[in-house]
Amino acid sequence: MNKRGHLPTVLLLVTALILVGVVAFSFATFKGGVEDESKGLHLLVSTLNFQEEYVRISFKDMVEDSLEKAKGQENFELAFNNSLENIADERRDVYFGNFFGKIVNKQYVVNKEGGVYVLQVSDVFVRSFVDKNEIKRNFDLSLRFNENEVIE
């Protein structure tokens, strides 16, 4: 009888037992500790979502305030733009990315399509930091309005 044919089977069994032992040891010695990292990442994403939502709400609010100040002016577009830039300068806060700076530095476009204006701000970003982690989210803003109100 040929007994040498059982050697690969025995080596396979020994290797499998060693792997099972290594896995069992890693399970037994794992202490978790992912809660702190998970909380940090949750804070990172929550902060980023808050900043983006704040910018979107501020954008609409600033346009509404600018419309109120520009109503009845001889040159509506000039009055609207000046008012928008002044409001952005008053509210400017770098915590909320580059949004306010883009408005103050006239990095936006207002197009008129019939009686409807379209205000667009491109490449706005918000950024969140927690420890060594950072997330940066880029987005564009666009809002339609006429000389009386914001059009949803």
Secondary structure by P-SEA (a helix, b strand, c coil): cccccaaaaaaaaaaaaaaaaaaaaaaaaccccaaaaaaaaaaaaaaaaaaaaaaaaaaaaaaaaaaaaacccccaaaaaaaaaaaaaaaaccccccaaaaaaaaccbbbbbcccbbbbbbcccbbbbbcccbbbbbbbbbbbbbccccccc
